Amino acid sequence: MKRLLVSLVAALAALGLAQGSPEIRFIHLVEGVGSVDVWVDGHKSFAMEGYKNFTQYVPAPKGNLRVWVTPTGKTTPRLGLATVDLRNGYKYTLAALGTPQKVVTRLFLDSGEGLKAPSGVRIRAVLASPDAPQLSLYAVDAKAKTTTLVADYMRFGQATRYVSIPSGEYGLIVRPTGNKTVLLRVPLTSLKAGSVYSVYITGRVKNKTLEALLTLDNR
């Protein structure tokens, strides 16, 4: 899994953000689009090298903010223009989704009250594949040999609710909802106690490039 920490513009640092301010990260999930700059309220806040990269969380001002992306080094065209609302004490992921012809941005709430996992694991799914049908995600416990439904009837651009499962080694399986056909198998992954995860399902079904990207949401 690639991670890319990128620079936060001095303009945000100069805001004198208070302790407990919102935190935000960015994830680039538009297959076929190269590096981009991410703009927050007119300030270039992140510089992303390419598809499937994501940043660490950084402090951000609370309230309504306008966000968009542009090709690296350019100020236009503004892609995925949207307004988001950030609240103190919460973590968010701003995701670029869609296709090169139609980029959209979505804001996902990653953590807050009720999302802690003191002994087990909290996990959810985000469908970022623009041509996927409704999908279901299953977690297969390698030790207990049990299968847990993590998410059902997933739709493009939406995040499911977090569900609780025991910590351990899991394989992940993605199927069309109501269908036994396996579209994606993810090898065993260690899910650690006390952690909160998102599984971003990205790529294209038609091109057989579907894959899963696991992020830690309470670091």
Secondary structure as GFF3:
##gff-version 3
##sequence-region A 1 219
A	DSSP	alpha_helix	10	13	.	.	.	ID=ss1
A	DSSP	beta_strand	23	28	.	.	.	ID=ss2
A	DSSP	beta_strand	36	40	.	.	.	ID=ss3
A	DSSP	beta_strand	43	48	.	.	.	ID=ss4
A	DSSP	beta_strand	58	59	.	.	.	ID=ss5
A	DSSP	beta_strand	63	71	.	.	.	ID=ss6
A	DSSP	beta_strand	79	86	.	.	.	ID=ss7
A	DSSP	beta_strand	91	99	.	.	.	ID=ss8
A	DSSP	beta_strand	102	111	.	.	.	ID=ss9
A	DSSP	beta_strand	121	127	.	.	.	ID=ss10
A	DSSP	beta_strand	135	141	.	.	.	ID=ss11
A	DSSP	beta_strand	146	154	.	.	.	ID=ss12
A	DSSP	beta_strand	163	165	.	.	.	ID=ss13
A	DSSP	beta_strand	168	176	.	.	.	ID=ss14
A	DSSP	beta_strand	184	191	.	.	.	ID=ss15
A	DSSP	beta_strand	196	202	.	.	.	ID=ss16
A	DSSP	beta_strand	211	216	.	.	.	ID=ss17
###
